Amino acid sequence: MMPFQELVLASHNAGKLKELQAMLGDAVRVRSIGEFSAVEPEETGLSFVENALLKARNAARISGLPALADDSGLAVDFLGGAPGIYSARYADGQGDAANNAKLLDALKDVTDEQRGAQFVCALVLVRHADDPLPIICEGLWPGSILHEARGVEGFGYDPLFWVSERGCSSAELPAAEKNQLSHRARAMALLKQRLGIA
């Protein structure tokens, strides 16, 4: 049984809000932190979990609601896990196209066998800002990096992420299918189990 009717998502990303609301269904209303504040907290953590926790506590403090934060990104094997926690700002905050171009450039002479990667998602739920027992769930989505962008769905690195079990890029998957396969979907499935949501 869901212990609350609404929570705040510690993100201004409309795509992420839509994705997470779809995964949670009607059990809970997800509101954007943008309704309460335009200021993003500084992500000073050294891991996805640390950053998600920082964002969740900040959102709960500002909104007075239980808060859900997601810190996710792409970890490329050949690059030692980069861009990792810096995925969104990999190209100095110039956006998805610049991030994708920088990644392709970093891997330009790298063979297919060495282009393994995974999307990583850390989801953190806090009941209040000082919650001593946050719920932390992680999801990993293994794949590899293509040599050029494919597809127009999704956002971020989706056009470069090859999903071998589907034989297409993440950006070629219908949204409903991505919402069942992705790193965020895997973390959310664990969170729903913990909250007792079917």
Backbone as ProteinMPNN parsed JSONL, in Angstrom:
{"seq_chain_A": "MMPFQELVLASHNAGKLKELQAMLGDAVRVRSIGEFSAVEPEETGLSFVENALLKARNAARISGLPALADDSGLAVDFLGGAPGIYSARYADGQGDAANNAKLLDALKDVTDEQRGAQFVCALVLVRHADDPLPIICEGLWPGSILHEARGVEGFGYDPLFWVSERGCSSAELPAAEKNQLSHRARAMALLKQRLGIA", "coords_chain_A": {"N_chain_A": [[0.844, -1.198, 0.0], [0.62, 2.145, -0.937], [2.259, 4.641, 0.871], [1.736, 7.367, 0.621], [0.006, 9.942, -1.262], [1.02, 11.726, -3.09], [4.143, 12.827, -4.472], [7.247, 14.589, -4.814], [9.252, 15.044, -7.649], [12.659, 15.255, -7.931], [13.632, 16.836, -10.204], [13.949, 18.854, -13.133], [13.498, 17.922, -15.573], [11.36, 17.31, -18.099], [10.909, 15.032, -19.668], [11.842, 12.962, -18.057], [10.091, 13.185, -15.89], [7.643, 12.515, -17.093], [8.195, 9.877, -17.888], [8.674, 8.573, -15.395], [6.236, 9.013, -14.085], [4.545, 7.533, -15.739], [5.542, 4.975, -15.213], [4.958, 4.68, -12.491], [2.241, 4.83, -12.497], [-1.231, 5.26, -11.592], [-1.123, 5.244, -8.876], [0.178, 7.173, -7.439], [0.619, 10.693, -7.452], [2.942, 12.447, -9.308], [4.85, 15.244, -8.853], [6.641, 18.027, -10.219], [9.784, 19.334, -9.154], [10.134, 21.797, -10.147], [7.784, 23.194, -9.747], [8.118, 24.263, -7.296], [10.662, 25.37, -6.997], [13.233, 26.923, -8.939], [15.829, 26.486, -8.75], [18.627, 24.407, -9.033], [20.082, 21.892, -7.012], [23.535, 21.718, -6.049], [25.402, 19.145, -7.445], [27.354, 17.371, -5.706], [28.197, 14.874, -5.081], [30.06, 11.764, -5.455], [29.101, 9.608, -6.679], [26.335, 7.961, -8.366], [24.336, 7.298, -6.504], [24.957, 8.946, -4.272], [24.515, 11.506, -5.366], [21.796, 11.335, -6.071], [20.653, 11.093, -3.552], [21.353, 13.565, -2.376], [19.819, 15.263, -4.051], [17.202, 14.332, -3.57], [16.821, 14.856, -0.802], [17.058, 17.644, -0.817], [14.858, 18.365, -2.459], [12.714, 17.447, -0.904], [13.0, 19.071, 1.311], [12.5, 21.629, 0.226], [9.888, 21.361, -0.843], [8.28, 20.153, 1.088], [7.159, 17.714, 0.725], [7.168, 14.071, 0.361], [10.022, 12.879, -1.397], [11.309, 11.968, -4.578], [14.208, 11.077, -6.195], [16.248, 10.809, -9.051], [19.275, 9.732, -10.192], [21.048, 9.404, -12.982], [22.868, 7.935, -15.704], [25.306, 7.36, -18.282], [27.622, 4.776, -18.499], [30.577, 4.04, -19.912], [32.503, 1.328, -20.854], [35.113, 1.348, -22.099], [35.935, 3.9, -21.537], [36.461, 3.896, -18.883], [34.186, 4.019, -17.305], [33.252, 6.552, -17.679], [30.934, 8.763, -19.395], [29.613, 8.763, -16.921], [28.639, 10.049, -13.759], [28.728, 12.541, -14.762], [27.286, 12.62, -17.068], [25.095, 14.209, -18.105], [26.297, 16.672, -18.289], [28.483, 16.336, -19.87], [29.563, 17.521, -22.184], [30.176, 20.097, -21.27], [27.662, 21.206, -20.502], [26.284, 21.771, -22.881], [24.186, 20.418, -23.987], [22.207, 17.578, -25.319], [22.923, 16.867, -28.033], [25.546, 17.83, -28.288], [26.777, 16.368, -26.237], [26.502, 13.758, -27.267], [28.023, 13.984, -29.608], [30.562, 14.445, -28.529], [30.985, 12.027, -27.208], [30.995, 10.183, -29.354], [33.274, 11.096, -30.642], [35.223, 10.541, -28.71], [35.252, 7.808, -28.893], [36.032, 7.208, -31.449], [38.008, 5.607, -32.789], [37.614, 3.147, -31.706], [37.013, -0.31, -31.447], [34.118, -2.428, -32.159], [33.931, -4.475, -30.24], [34.945, -3.309, -27.991], [33.163, -1.418, -27.181], [31.335, -1.633, -25.164], [28.78, -0.733, -22.814], [26.773, 0.723, -20.192], [23.625, 1.882, -19.134], [22.937, 3.543, -16.151], [20.963, 3.764, -13.251], [20.174, 5.372, -10.291], [17.74, 5.397, -7.94], [16.261, 7.281, -5.442], [14.233, 7.478, -2.618], [12.877, 9.61, -0.266], [11.101, 10.088, 2.746], [10.946, 12.409, 4.117], [12.973, 15.4, 4.479], [15.052, 14.809, 6.294], [15.118, 12.09, 6.452], [16.156, 9.116, 7.911], [16.241, 6.662, 6.801], [16.416, 6.218, 3.842], [14.958, 4.956, 0.82], [16.717, 3.114, -1.455], [17.293, 2.29, -4.749], [18.78, 0.562, -7.427], [19.276, 0.412, -10.957], [20.5, -1.298, -13.8], [21.268, -1.176, -17.263], [22.454, -3.005, -19.697], [24.385, -2.558, -22.704], [25.676, -1.324, -25.824], [27.785, 1.082, -27.539], [26.894, 2.766, -30.43], [28.222, 3.613, -33.755], [27.141, 5.754, -34.946], [24.348, 8.021, -34.605], [21.021, 6.729, -34.151], [17.554, 6.7, -34.662], [14.737, 8.512, -33.171], [13.326, 8.702, -30.84], [12.979, 9.095, -27.226], [15.647, 10.528, -25.178], [18.75, 12.262, -24.399], [21.455, 10.019, -24.421], [20.2, 8.075, -25.861], [19.994, 7.724, -28.784], [22.478, 6.654, -29.408], [22.778, 4.329, -28.04], [22.941, 0.955, -28.179], [20.642, -1.628, -28.102], [20.922, -4.788, -27.622], [19.198, -7.009, -27.236], [16.916, -6.246, -28.521], [17.725, -5.483, -31.0], [18.079, -2.865, -31.917], [18.508, 0.735, -31.555], [18.196, 2.526, -28.416], [16.745, 4.796, -28.907], [15.139, 4.017, -30.96], [13.192, 2.515, -29.926], [9.741, 2.117, -29.032], [8.175, 4.325, -26.685], [6.721, 3.019, -24.615], [7.831, 0.479, -24.609], [10.518, 0.995, -24.023], [10.122, 1.932, -21.455], [9.773, -0.413, -20.11], [12.137, -1.79, -20.297], [14.382, -0.234, -19.614], [17.146, 1.143, -17.62], [16.044, 2.881, -15.737], [13.496, 1.824, -15.565], [14.096, -0.649, -14.461], [15.164, 0.056, -11.961], [12.912, 1.322, -10.946], [11.075, -0.799, -10.836], [12.086, -2.251, -8.705], [11.763, -0.345, -6.685], [8.961, -0.101, -6.633], [8.306, -2.628, -5.721], [9.355, -2.471, -3.134], [7.659, -0.534, -2.097], [5.277, -1.774, -2.234], [3.595, -1.535, -4.422], [1.665, -2.737, -7.032]], "CA_chain_A": [[0.0, 0.0, 0.0], [1.417, 3.363, -1.054], [2.083, 5.418, 2.099], [1.383, 8.761, 0.337], [-0.705, 10.129, -2.537], [1.833, 12.478, -4.039], [5.533, 13.071, -4.126], [7.898, 15.528, -5.716], [10.41, 14.514, -8.359], [13.762, 16.214, -7.865], [14.165, 17.042, -11.554], [13.225, 19.785, -14.01], [13.461, 17.247, -16.875], [9.974, 16.912, -18.409], [10.951, 13.659, -20.178], [12.006, 12.078, -16.898], [8.839, 13.264, -15.131], [6.644, 11.756, -17.857], [8.606, 8.465, -17.819], [8.474, 8.05, -14.043], [4.789, 8.991, -13.799], [4.005, 6.382, -16.476], [5.95, 3.755, -14.509], [4.278, 4.597, -11.193], [0.812, 4.678, -12.727], [-2.157, 6.152, -10.89], [-1.005, 5.061, -7.427], [0.724, 8.38, -6.818], [0.804, 11.833, -8.36], [4.325, 12.934, -9.279], [4.962, 16.667, -9.169], [8.012, 18.448, -10.528], [10.402, 20.293, -8.238], [9.98, 23.081, -10.822], [6.623, 23.894, -9.166], [8.513, 24.829, -6.007], [11.924, 26.102, -7.085], [13.941, 26.812, -10.223], [17.245, 26.291, -8.42], [19.099, 23.014, -8.966], [21.142, 21.755, -5.999], [24.839, 21.349, -6.596], [25.619, 17.7, -7.335], [28.74, 17.258, -5.253], [28.501, 13.477, -4.792], [30.999, 11.085, -6.354], [28.428, 8.437, -7.245], [24.929, 8.179, -8.7], [23.549, 7.209, -5.264], [25.192, 10.154, -3.464], [23.846, 12.649, -6.005], [20.344, 11.143, -5.962], [20.304, 11.381, -2.16], [21.428, 15.032, -2.24], [18.688, 15.869, -4.756], [15.955, 13.951, -2.886], [16.72, 15.6, 0.461], [16.832, 19.037, -1.179], [13.485, 18.501, -2.963], [11.804, 17.267, 0.236], [13.14, 20.273, 2.148], [11.856, 22.756, -0.461], [8.462, 21.134, -1.13], [7.542, 19.614, 2.219], [6.57, 16.44, 0.301], [8.113, 12.984, 0.114], [10.711, 13.209, -2.642], [11.953, 10.928, -5.366], [15.265, 11.616, -7.053], [16.885, 9.833, -9.907], [20.518, 10.19, -10.804], [21.336, 8.354, -13.947], [23.808, 8.322, -16.739], [25.889, 6.34, -19.131], [28.974, 4.374, -18.12], [31.188, 3.359, -21.053], [33.619, 0.502, -20.37], [36.398, 1.792, -22.651], [36.267, 5.203, -20.937], [36.594, 3.729, -17.437], [32.94, 4.374, -16.632], [32.818, 7.9, -18.087], [30.826, 10.023, -18.652], [29.171, 8.501, -15.546], [27.801, 11.05, -13.083], [28.796, 13.796, -15.532], [26.655, 12.355, -18.367], [24.28, 15.333, -18.596], [27.147, 17.84, -18.538], [29.705, 15.802, -20.477], [30.087, 18.537, -23.116], [30.089, 21.402, -20.597], [26.296, 21.728, -20.438], [25.806, 22.237, -24.184], [23.009, 19.656, -24.407], [22.293, 16.19, -25.782], [23.644, 16.716, -29.31], [26.973, 18.044, -28.008], [27.231, 15.21, -25.453], [26.611, 12.617, -28.176], [29.155, 14.242, -30.506], [31.792, 14.262, -27.751], [31.144, 10.594, -26.964], [31.408, 9.562, -30.623], [34.663, 11.5, -30.883], [36.064, 9.813, -27.747], [35.275, 6.39, -29.263], [36.087, 7.138, -32.915], [38.853, 4.514, -33.298], [37.405, 2.008, -30.815], [36.314, -1.408, -32.122], [32.808, -2.816, -31.619], [34.107, -5.327, -29.063], [35.337, -2.486, -26.841], [32.203, -0.327, -27.029], [30.34, -1.994, -24.152], [28.351, 0.371, -21.957], [25.515, 0.488, -19.5], [22.915, 2.979, -18.5], [22.845, 3.315, -14.715], [19.995, 4.628, -12.574], [19.988, 5.271, -8.846], [16.507, 6.05, -7.498], [16.225, 7.433, -3.99], [12.991, 8.032, -2.099], [12.908, 10.008, 1.148], [9.77, 10.492, 3.232], [11.134, 13.813, 4.503], [14.34, 15.833, 4.186], [16.052, 14.204, 7.187], [14.795, 10.66, 6.537], [17.359, 8.324, 8.182], [16.142, 5.371, 6.125], [15.957, 6.398, 2.463], [14.877, 3.75, -0.014], [17.667, 3.267, -2.56], [17.186, 1.199, -5.719], [19.612, 0.791, -8.608], [18.991, -0.372, -12.147], [21.524, -1.27, -14.847], [20.787, -1.605, -18.579], [23.651, -3.209, -20.515], [24.294, -2.391, -24.154], [26.938, -0.858, -26.387], [27.69, 2.387, -28.194], [26.921, 2.734, -31.894], [29.16, 4.533, -34.405], [26.38, 6.953, -35.334], [23.02, 8.088, -33.99], [19.892, 6.07, -34.816], [16.265, 6.84, -33.987], [14.329, 9.86, -32.747], [12.594, 8.642, -29.564], [13.8, 9.234, -26.025], [16.455, 11.729, -24.998], [20.096, 11.955, -23.932], [22.308, 9.153, -25.243], [19.376, 7.018, -26.462], [20.281, 7.408, -30.195], [23.773, 5.966, -29.549], [22.802, 3.146, -27.172], [22.464, -0.24, -28.879], [19.958, -2.587, -27.231], [21.124, -6.006, -28.413], [18.061, -7.936, -27.191], [15.874, -5.762, -29.437], [18.319, -5.24, -32.318], [17.878, -1.467, -32.321], [18.97, 1.696, -30.549], [17.185, 2.906, -27.429], [15.918, 5.848, -29.519], [14.237, 3.388, -31.929], [12.173, 1.781, -29.171], [8.566, 2.883, -28.61], [8.317, 4.749, -25.287], [6.171, 2.004, -23.705], [8.787, -0.633, -24.535], [11.678, 1.506, -23.286], [9.724, 2.034, -20.048], [9.81, -1.746, -19.503], [13.481, -2.347, -20.398], [15.469, 0.673, -19.268], [17.756, 1.227, -16.291], [15.08, 3.547, -14.865], [12.415, 0.848, -15.362], [14.599, -1.696, -13.557], [15.224, 0.64, -10.616], [11.528, 1.589, -10.531], [10.45, -2.076, -10.481], [12.552, -2.548, -7.342], [11.133, 0.621, -5.794], [7.541, -0.461, -6.512], [8.274, -3.807, -4.837], [9.582, -1.995, -1.763], [6.498, 0.259, -1.661], [4.087, -2.607, -2.305], [2.728, -1.15, -5.547], [1.654, -3.832, -8.014]], "C_chain_A": [[0.881, 1.25, 0.0], [1.185, 4.253, 0.174], [1.729, 6.896, 1.873], [0.778, 8.873, -1.057], [0.103, 10.901, -3.576], [3.25, 12.625, -3.535], [6.102, 14.042, -5.143], [9.103, 14.844, -6.351], [11.48, 15.588, -8.402], [14.423, 16.371, -9.231], [13.3, 18.052, -12.293], [13.038, 19.164, -15.399], [12.051, 16.698, -17.14], [9.899, 15.472, -18.912], [11.025, 12.649, -19.048], [10.723, 12.023, -16.07], [7.765, 12.389, -15.786], [6.917, 10.244, -17.748], [8.289, 7.865, -16.446], [6.999, 8.012, -13.654], [4.139, 7.793, -14.49], [4.334, 5.072, -15.754], [5.226, 3.578, -13.178], [2.774, 4.416, -11.35], [-0.004, 5.657, -11.888], [-2.026, 6.083, -9.371], [-0.563, 6.34, -6.723], [0.865, 9.474, -7.873], [2.231, 12.339, -8.202], [4.339, 14.393, -9.718], [6.42, 17.018, -9.412], [8.521, 19.428, -9.482], [10.301, 21.711, -8.824], [8.783, 23.883, -10.325], [7.01, 24.659, -7.901], [9.764, 25.704, -6.081], [12.563, 25.889, -8.453], [15.416, 26.494, -10.0], [17.584, 24.806, -8.332], [20.149, 22.919, -7.856], [22.457, 21.364, -6.677], [25.049, 19.854, -6.371], [27.082, 17.456, -7.005], [29.135, 15.82, -4.924], [29.462, 12.885, -5.813], [30.392, 9.827, -6.958], [26.983, 8.811, -7.572], [24.075, 8.208, -7.429], [23.709, 8.479, -4.423], [24.45, 11.355, -4.052], [22.326, 12.54, -5.905], [19.874, 11.488, -4.55], [20.319, 12.889, -1.884], [20.187, 15.698, -2.838], [17.359, 15.568, -4.062], [15.767, 14.756, -1.608], [16.413, 17.079, 0.186], [15.381, 19.263, -1.613], [12.46, 18.365, -1.834], [11.817, 18.504, 1.122], [12.372, 21.444, 1.537], [10.342, 22.589, -0.558], [7.63, 20.723, 0.075], [6.861, 18.282, 1.903], [7.616, 15.332, 0.328], [8.752, 13.235, -1.255], [11.396, 12.0, -3.266], [13.006, 11.592, -6.24], [15.889, 10.479, -7.834], [18.191, 10.456, -10.358], [20.927, 9.066, -11.734], [22.291, 8.869, -14.997], [24.324, 7.108, -17.461], [27.31, 6.046, -18.67], [29.55, 3.52, -19.253], [32.452, 2.635, -20.585], [34.975, 1.048, -20.803], [36.871, 3.096, -22.001], [36.333, 5.128, -19.41], [35.36, 4.152, -16.662], [32.452, 5.792, -16.944], [31.753, 7.75, -19.176], [30.241, 9.896, -17.246], [28.284, 9.585, -14.966], [27.812, 12.388, -13.815], [28.089, 13.679, -16.883], [25.903, 13.555, -18.931], [25.127, 16.553, -18.943], [28.484, 17.458, -19.167], [30.361, 16.82, -21.409], [29.853, 19.936, -22.545], [28.699, 22.037, -20.671], [25.727, 22.227, -21.752], [24.665, 21.393, -24.756], [23.312, 18.298, -25.012], [23.144, 16.019, -27.044], [25.146, 16.854, -29.098], [27.556, 16.872, -27.21], [27.46, 14.001, -26.359], [27.803, 12.77, -29.114], [30.479, 13.999, -29.78], [32.056, 12.773, -27.498], [31.609, 9.866, -28.227], [32.866, 9.875, -30.925], [35.619, 10.714, -29.978], [36.229, 8.339, -28.134], [35.554, 6.175, -30.759], [36.943, 5.999, -33.467], [38.689, 3.227, -32.502], [36.558, 0.945, -31.52], [34.989, -1.739, -31.438], [32.933, -3.595, -30.318], [34.409, -4.508, -27.805], [34.345, -1.369, -26.54], [31.075, -0.652, -26.046], [30.022, -0.806, -23.239], [27.119, -0.058, -21.182], [24.934, 1.806, -19.033], [22.741, 2.582, -17.041], [21.799, 4.263, -14.148], [20.007, 4.331, -11.08], [18.734, 6.068, -8.496], [16.525, 6.101, -5.977], [14.9, 8.078, -3.598], [13.187, 8.362, -0.624], [11.508, 10.464, 1.547], [9.765, 11.953, 3.653], [12.624, 14.121, 4.369], [15.406, 15.142, 5.03], [15.818, 12.706, 7.384], [16.073, 9.837, 6.765], [17.378, 6.99, 7.428], [15.621, 5.549, 4.693], [15.88, 5.055, 1.748], [15.758, 3.999, -1.238], [17.576, 2.049, -3.47], [18.022, 1.54, -6.951], [19.198, -0.119, -9.756], [20.099, -0.211, -13.176], [20.924, -1.811, -16.143], [21.998, -1.757, -19.492], [23.392, -3.047, -22.012], [25.661, -2.036, -24.714], [26.695, 0.435, -27.163], [27.857, 2.231, -29.706], [27.958, 3.712, -32.444], [28.467, 5.799, -34.89], [24.985, 6.865, -34.723], [21.971, 7.383, -34.84], [18.64, 6.284, -34.002], [15.998, 8.243, -33.465], [13.552, 9.869, -31.427], [13.559, 8.929, -28.407], [14.561, 10.545, -25.963], [17.858, 11.301, -24.58], [20.875, 11.096, -24.925], [21.529, 8.051, -25.956], [19.724, 6.705, -27.929], [21.589, 6.638, -30.403], [23.824, 4.634, -28.81], [22.14, 1.961, -27.858], [21.903, -1.243, -27.881], [19.968, -3.923, -27.96], [19.919, -6.941, -28.385], [16.901, -7.506, -28.086], [16.411, -5.469, -30.842], [18.078, -3.835, -32.841], [18.481, -0.553, -31.252], [17.835, 1.983, -29.574], [16.228, 3.954, -28.009], [14.998, 5.312, -30.613], [13.135, 2.578, -31.24], [10.959, 2.668, -28.923], [8.697, 3.181, -27.112], [7.838, 3.673, -24.307], [7.138, 0.838, -23.53], [10.041, -0.219, -23.761], [11.362, 1.539, -21.794], [9.656, 0.679, -19.347], [11.24, -2.284, -19.417], [14.577, -1.536, -19.707], [15.993, 0.531, -17.844], [16.787, 1.847, -15.29], [13.93, 2.587, -14.552], [12.846, -0.221, -14.363], [14.681, -1.198, -12.115], [13.814, 0.865, -10.078], [10.8, 0.307, -10.132], [10.823, -2.475, -9.053], [11.881, -1.618, -6.33], [9.656, 0.269, -5.564], [7.374, -1.689, -5.611], [8.391, -3.367, -3.373], [8.367, -1.249, -1.211], [5.205, -0.549, -1.689], [3.083, -2.162, -3.351], [2.806, -2.264, -6.585], [2.203, -3.365, -9.345]], "O_chain_A": [[1.775, 1.391, 0.834], [0.041, 4.586, 0.486], [1.449, 7.609, 2.837], [1.001, 8.022, -1.919], [-0.103, 10.751, -4.78], [3.518, 12.557, -2.335], [5.512, 14.282, -6.197], [9.871, 14.155, -5.678], [11.231, 16.704, -8.858], [15.608, 16.084, -9.4], [12.084, 18.103, -12.108], [12.486, 19.801, -16.297], [11.611, 15.749, -16.491], [8.935, 14.764, -18.619], [10.359, 11.614, -19.076], [10.317, 10.957, -15.607], [7.073, 11.626, -15.113], [6.001, 9.447, -17.546], [7.709, 6.784, -16.351], [6.56, 7.086, -12.972], [3.29, 7.118, -13.908], [3.502, 4.167, -15.693], [4.916, 2.454, -12.783], [2.107, 3.91, -10.448], [0.469, 6.733, -11.524], [-2.739, 6.786, -8.655], [-0.889, 6.563, -5.557], [1.187, 9.206, -9.03], [2.674, 12.627, -7.09], [3.895, 14.73, -10.816], [7.322, 16.377, -8.873], [7.761, 20.259, -8.985], [10.372, 22.699, -8.092], [8.756, 25.106, -10.459], [6.314, 25.587, -7.488], [9.906, 26.662, -5.321], [12.449, 24.817, -9.047], [16.16, 26.263, -10.954], [16.907, 24.046, -7.639], [21.022, 23.782, -7.768], [22.465, 20.755, -7.746], [24.897, 19.357, -5.255], [27.932, 17.348, -7.89], [30.274, 15.564, -4.533], [29.652, 13.435, -6.898], [31.067, 9.073, -7.658], [26.473, 9.837, -7.119], [23.188, 9.052, -7.297], [22.727, 9.025, -3.921], [23.83, 12.127, -3.321], [21.645, 13.541, -5.681], [18.821, 12.101, -4.374], [19.414, 13.42, -1.241], [19.581, 16.576, -2.224], [16.491, 16.436, -3.973], [14.682, 15.278, -1.355], [15.6, 17.687, 0.883], [14.748, 20.23, -1.192], [11.459, 19.08, -1.811], [10.777, 18.933, 1.623], [11.674, 22.168, 2.246], [9.595, 23.551, -0.378], [6.415, 20.92, 0.089], [6.08, 17.775, 2.708], [8.815, 15.61, 0.319], [8.098, 13.745, -2.164], [11.969, 11.148, -2.587], [12.717, 12.56, -6.943], [16.034, 9.357, -7.349], [18.208, 11.583, -10.851], [21.124, 7.926, -11.313], [22.492, 10.073, -15.153], [23.847, 5.988, -17.277], [28.108, 6.963, -18.475], [29.071, 2.417, -19.517], [33.35, 3.241, -20.0], [35.881, 1.197, -19.982], [38.072, 3.358, -21.929], [36.27, 6.149, -18.726], [35.453, 4.587, -15.514], [31.364, 6.183, -16.521], [31.683, 6.702, -19.819], [30.358, 10.828, -16.451], [27.303, 9.997, -15.586], [27.001, 13.266, -13.523], [28.267, 14.535, -17.75], [26.055, 13.883, -20.108], [24.74, 17.369, -19.779], [29.482, 18.164, -19.017], [31.584, 16.959, -21.415], [29.394, 20.839, -23.244], [28.567, 23.244, -20.875], [24.787, 23.022, -21.754], [24.226, 21.626, -25.882], [24.466, 17.909, -25.196], [23.988, 15.126, -27.108], [25.93, 16.089, -29.66], [28.678, 16.434, -27.466], [28.47, 13.307, -26.244], [28.511, 11.801, -29.385], [31.405, 13.419, -30.346], [33.197, 12.315, -27.564], [32.512, 9.032, -28.17], [33.604, 9.017, -31.407], [36.684, 10.278, -30.415], [37.211, 7.697, -27.76], [35.336, 5.079, -31.275], [36.625, 5.471, -34.532], [39.515, 2.32, -32.601], [35.525, 1.253, -32.113], [34.768, -1.374, -30.283], [32.139, -3.405, -29.398], [34.158, -4.962, -26.689], [34.634, -0.476, -25.744], [30.008, -0.039, -26.08], [30.89, 0.013, -22.937], [26.503, -1.08, -21.485], [25.646, 2.712, -18.601], [22.435, 1.43, -16.732], [21.753, 5.435, -14.522], [19.867, 3.182, -10.661], [18.676, 7.275, -8.731], [16.773, 5.095, -5.311], [14.496, 9.091, -4.169], [13.604, 7.515, 0.165], [10.821, 11.14, 0.781], [8.75, 12.644, 3.568], [13.437, 13.218, 4.171], [16.521, 14.91, 4.565], [16.271, 12.128, 8.372], [16.973, 9.848, 5.925], [18.385, 6.283, 7.415], [14.526, 5.092, 4.365], [16.645, 4.137, 2.041], [15.566, 4.974, -1.965], [17.757, 0.916, -3.024], [17.977, 2.664, -7.452], [18.819, -1.271, -9.548], [20.583, 0.899, -13.397], [20.167, -2.781, -16.127], [22.516, -0.767, -20.007], [22.311, -3.363, -22.509], [26.687, -2.406, -24.143], [25.554, 0.826, -27.408], [28.827, 1.645, -30.187], [28.504, 4.534, -31.707], [29.12, 6.793, -35.207], [24.508, 5.785, -34.372], [22.012, 7.424, -36.069], [18.643, 6.078, -32.788], [16.913, 9.056, -33.334], [13.161, 10.934, -30.95], [14.775, 8.995, -28.586], [14.19, 11.534, -26.595], [18.123, 10.109, -24.425], [20.944, 11.408, -26.114], [22.129, 7.183, -26.59], [19.752, 5.531, -28.299], [21.789, 6.035, -31.457], [24.798, 3.89, -28.934], [20.931, 1.961, -28.091], [22.584, -1.656, -26.943], [19.122, -4.169, -28.82], [19.63, -7.601, -29.384], [16.008, -8.302, -28.377], [15.634, -5.235, -31.767], [17.897, -3.627, -34.041], [18.905, -1.009, -30.19], [16.668, 1.721, -29.863], [15.052, 3.996, -27.65], [14.17, 6.053, -31.143], [12.256, 2.026, -31.901], [11.118, 3.854, -28.632], [9.263, 2.384, -26.363], [8.479, 3.441, -23.282], [7.254, 0.276, -22.441], [10.559, -0.983, -22.948], [12.214, 1.217, -20.965], [9.501, 0.622, -18.127], [11.536, -3.129, -18.573], [15.582, -2.094, -19.267], [15.377, -0.105, -16.989], [16.705, 1.409, -14.142], [13.446, 2.537, -13.422], [12.055, -0.648, -13.52], [14.325, -1.908, -11.174], [13.547, 0.628, -8.9], [9.999, 0.315, -9.197], [9.99, -2.969, -8.294], [11.479, -2.052, -5.25], [9.165, 0.334, -4.437], [6.42, -1.778, -4.838], [7.644, -3.817, -2.504], [8.076, -1.316, -0.017], [4.163, -0.08, -1.231], [1.88, -2.375, -3.205], [3.898, -2.682, -6.97], [2.272, -4.147, -10.293]]}, "name": "protein", "num_of_chains": 1, "seq": "MMPFQELVLASHNAGKLKELQAMLGDAVRVRSIGEFSAVEPEETGLSFVENALLKARNAARISGLPALADDSGLAVDFLGGAPGIYSARYADGQGDAANNAKLLDALKDVTDEQRGAQFVCALVLVRHADDPLPIICEGLWPGSILHEARGVEGFGYDPLFWVSERGCSSAELPAAEKNQLSHRARAMALLKQRLGIA"}
